[in-house]
């Protein structure tokens, strides 16, 4: 599954990462860490929803994000879920 993630560069140098469709957020010291942490949070959230037999929400194309003290924002697409190996013959 692929979800939109908003990455905010905070005044203190860290990066906040938010998946608006799910209301899931995390953070990291740099961009790769923030994206990895929010991907893990999304996977755990989706697994909890599956465990509770809840419907998995689709990604959203429209959302609002409060910038707070963030200096800038970037939009990413993060894919989570089972990894499939690709073999080339």
Beta strands, then each sheet from edge to edge (+ up, - down):
strand 1: 2-9
strand 2: 15-19
strand 3: 24-28
strand 4: 72-79
sheet 1: 3+ 2- 1+ 4-
end
